[in-house]
Amino acid sequence: MSVLELMTDYSTDRNYILFEEDEGKKEIIRIFKGLFEKTKGVKNSKMLEDADIIVAFGRGYHPEKGIEDIKDIARKLGAQYAATRPVQDMNIISSDRVLGKTALSANPKIYIGFGVSGAVQHLGSVKAQEIIAVNNNKNSAIFRHAKYAILGDAREVAKFINGI
């Protein structure tokens, strides 16, 4: 997707999955049970840029509180985990785990973003076939490109997904 497409390719008629509602939690369970089942026993690439599935996080995930849930979800999916440049700037993750205009690019089949705003500098380097986005800001740019837009606290949603 080009930078211009990233800036203009979105719908204002977004149907959010609301984490705070029971129906939202049921939908999250349905989505992730399906993903966990489909990826059971699948070996993902050891290189981030060649991964079929990427579980990423941004500052909205509050990584200073730890990233174990992200790593666990990635492990369950046979995925690689990654972060945005601002997270690397916080000295939480090394440069070989950063996706962005000044870092690595990837073409995963599935990209799952927790607390990622969707800035062009990050999403411009991710050519995913399917995006699942989790953010507490309903106006977050990543939702414009997501197949599944989960509205809720990224840390709480990640913890919930880990319990599935």
ROBAGU-852068 format. One record per residue (C-alpha): x, y, z; residue number from 1. Coordinates in steps of 0.05 Angstrom, whole numbers. Layout:
BEGIN
rec px: X&py: Y&pz: Z&n: NUM
...
This chain:
BEGIN
rec px: 0&py: 0&pz: 0&n: 1
rec px: 28&py: 67&pz: -19&n: 2
rec px: 35&py: 126&pz: 29&n: 3
rec px: -21&py: 161&pz: -9&n: 4
rec px: -67&py: 100&pz: -1&n: 5
rec px: -50&py: 98&pz: 73&n: 6
rec px: -72&py: 169&pz: 80&n: 7
rec px: -137&py: 163&pz: 41&n: 8
rec px: -159&py: 90&pz: 41&n: 9
rec px: -207&py: 86&pz: 98&n: 10
rec px: -280&py: 83&pz: 115&n: 11
rec px: -315&py: 128&pz: 164&n: 12
rec px: -368&py: 75&pz: 174&n: 13
rec px: -324&py: 33&pz: 221&n: 14
rec px: -355&py: -24&pz: 259&n: 15
rec px: -315&py: -30&pz: 322&n: 16
rec px: -310&py: -91&pz: 366&n: 17
rec px: -320&py: -61&pz: 435&n: 18
rec px: -278&py: -98&pz: 486&n: 19
rec px: -318&py: -71&pz: 545&n: 20
rec px: -382&py: -106&pz: 519&n: 21
rec px: -397&py: -180&pz: 525&n: 22
rec px: -411&py: -185&pz: 451&n: 23
rec px: -343&py: -154&pz: 437&n: 24
rec px: -308&py: -204&pz: 481&n: 25
rec px: -346&py: -261&pz: 446&n: 26
rec px: -323&py: -235&pz: 378&n: 27
rec px: -250&py: -229&pz: 402&n: 28
rec px: -254&py: -301&pz: 428&n: 29
rec px: -282&py: -324&pz: 361&n: 30
rec px: -227&py: -289&pz: 321&n: 31
rec px: -169&py: -312&pz: 364&n: 32
rec px: -193&py: -383&pz: 376&n: 33
rec px: -196&py: -388&pz: 300&n: 34
rec px: -126&py: -360&pz: 292&n: 35
rec px: -97&py: -404&pz: 347&n: 36
rec px: -129&py: -465&pz: 315&n: 37
rec px: -106&py: -448&pz: 244&n: 38
rec px: -35&py: -435&pz: 266&n: 39
rec px: -26&py: -494&pz: 313&n: 40
rec px: 39&py: -528&pz: 295&n: 41
rec px: 57&py: -475&pz: 243&n: 42
rec px: 130&py: -453&pz: 242&n: 43
rec px: 139&py: -380&pz: 227&n: 44
rec px: 202&py: -350&pz: 197&n: 45
rec px: 258&py: -334&pz: 246&n: 46
rec px: 267&py: -268&pz: 209&n: 47
rec px: 217&py: -213&pz: 225&n: 48
rec px: 217&py: -186&pz: 154&n: 49
rec px: 197&py: -255&pz: 127&n: 50
rec px: 144&py: -272&pz: 179&n: 51
rec px: 74&py: -294&pz: 158&n: 52
rec px: 45&py: -268&pz: 224&n: 53
rec px: 69&py: -208&pz: 263&n: 54
rec px: 45&py: -186&pz: 332&n: 55
rec px: 66&py: -114&pz: 341&n: 56
rec px: 59&py: -62&pz: 395&n: 57
rec px: 67&py: 13&pz: 401&n: 58
rec px: 69&py: 64&pz: 457&n: 59
rec px: -6&py: 56&pz: 467&n: 60
rec px: 9&py: -13&pz: 495&n: 61
rec px: 50&py: 19&pz: 551&n: 62
rec px: 109&py: -28&pz: 540&n: 63
rec px: 146&py: 1&pz: 599&n: 64
rec px: 101&py: -44&pz: 640&n: 65
rec px: 127&py: -106&pz: 604&n: 66
rec px: 115&py: -142&pz: 539&n: 67
rec px: 104&py: -214&pz: 562&n: 68
rec px: 32&py: -217&pz: 537&n: 69
rec px: 56&py: -196&pz: 468&n: 70
rec px: 110&py: -249&pz: 467&n: 71
rec px: 61&py: -302&pz: 492&n: 72
rec px: 10&py: -286&pz: 438&n: 73
rec px: 65&py: -287&pz: 385&n: 74
rec px: 88&py: -355&pz: 411&n: 75
rec px: 17&py: -384&pz: 410&n: 76
rec px: 10&py: -361&pz: 338&n: 77
rec px: 79&py: -383&pz: 316&n: 78
rec px: 90&py: -310&pz: 300&n: 79
rec px: 145&py: -258&pz: 306&n: 80
rec px: 136&py: -197&pz: 351&n: 81
rec px: 155&py: -127&pz: 333&n: 82
rec px: 148&py: -55&pz: 355&n: 83
rec px: 146&py: 16&pz: 330&n: 84
rec px: 205&py: 64&pz: 328&n: 85
rec px: 181&py: 103&pz: 389&n: 86
rec px: 183&py: 39&pz: 430&n: 87
rec px: 255&py: 28&pz: 409&n: 88
rec px: 270&py: 100&pz: 429&n: 89
rec px: 245&py: 80&pz: 499&n: 90
rec px: 301&py: 27&pz: 500&n: 91
rec px: 251&py: -29&pz: 508&n: 92
rec px: 266&py: -68&pz: 444&n: 93
rec px: 325&py: -76&pz: 397&n: 94
rec px: 328&py: -49&pz: 326&n: 95
rec px: 320&py: -118&pz: 296&n: 96
rec px: 248&py: -119&pz: 322&n: 97
rec px: 227&py: -51&pz: 295&n: 98
rec px: 182&py: -41&pz: 235&n: 99
rec px: 181&py: 27&pz: 202&n: 100
rec px: 205&py: 73&pz: 148&n: 101
rec px: 274&py: 77&pz: 179&n: 102
rec px: 275&py: 4&pz: 201&n: 103
rec px: 251&py: -63&pz: 174&n: 104
rec px: 194&py: -75&pz: 125&n: 105
rec px: 150&py: -137&pz: 123&n: 106
rec px: 94&py: -168&pz: 82&n: 107
rec px: 58&py: -213&pz: 132&n: 108
rec px: -7&py: -248&pz: 118&n: 109
rec px: -32&py: -225&pz: 186&n: 110
rec px: -10&py: -164&pz: 226&n: 111
rec px: -38&py: -155&pz: 296&n: 112
rec px: -24&py: -87&pz: 327&n: 113
rec px: -32&py: -71&pz: 401&n: 114
rec px: -31&py: 3&pz: 418&n: 115
rec px: -3&py: 21&pz: 349&n: 116
rec px: -28&py: 88&pz: 324&n: 117
rec px: -20&py: 71&pz: 251&n: 118
rec px: 28&py: 127&pz: 232&n: 119
rec px: 49&py: 126&pz: 159&n: 120
rec px: 122&py: 116&pz: 181&n: 121
rec px: 102&py: 49&pz: 211&n: 122
rec px: 45&py: 23&pz: 169&n: 123
rec px: 80&py: 45&pz: 105&n: 124
rec px: 130&py: -11&pz: 118&n: 125
rec px: 78&py: -64&pz: 132&n: 126
rec px: 43&py: -94&pz: 72&n: 127
rec px: -4&py: -140&pz: 109&n: 128
rec px: -60&py: -180&pz: 77&n: 129
rec px: -101&py: -173&pz: 140&n: 130
rec px: -95&py: -125&pz: 199&n: 131
rec px: -125&py: -135&pz: 268&n: 132
rec px: -118&py: -71&pz: 308&n: 133
rec px: -127&py: -59&pz: 383&n: 134
rec px: -129&py: 12&pz: 408&n: 135
rec px: -168&py: 55&pz: 457&n: 136
rec px: -171&py: 114&pz: 409&n: 137
rec px: -228&py: 104&pz: 361&n: 138
rec px: -197&py: 156&pz: 314&n: 139
rec px: -131&py: 118&pz: 310&n: 140
rec px: -106&py: 115&pz: 238&n: 141
rec px: -93&py: 40&pz: 241&n: 142
rec px: -168&py: 28&pz: 246&n: 143
rec px: -175&py: 56&pz: 175&n: 144
rec px: -138&py: -5&pz: 149&n: 145
rec px: -160&py: -59&pz: 197&n: 146
rec px: -205&py: -117&pz: 181&n: 147
rec px: -219&py: -122&pz: 256&n: 148
rec px: -218&py: -58&pz: 296&n: 149
rec px: -219&py: -75&pz: 370&n: 150
rec px: -233&py: -14&pz: 413&n: 151
rec px: -205&py: -22&pz: 483&n: 152
rec px: -143&py: -17&pz: 526&n: 153
rec px: -88&py: -54&pz: 489&n: 154
rec px: -57&py: -85&pz: 551&n: 155
rec px: -124&py: -109&pz: 577&n: 156
rec px: -143&py: -139&pz: 510&n: 157
rec px: -75&py: -174&pz: 503&n: 158
rec px: -83&py: -204&pz: 573&n: 159
rec px: -153&py: -227&pz: 554&n: 160
rec px: -129&py: -258&pz: 489&n: 161
rec px: -74&py: -295&pz: 527&n: 162
rec px: -129&py: -326&pz: 569&n: 163
rec px: -164&py: -356&pz: 509&n: 164
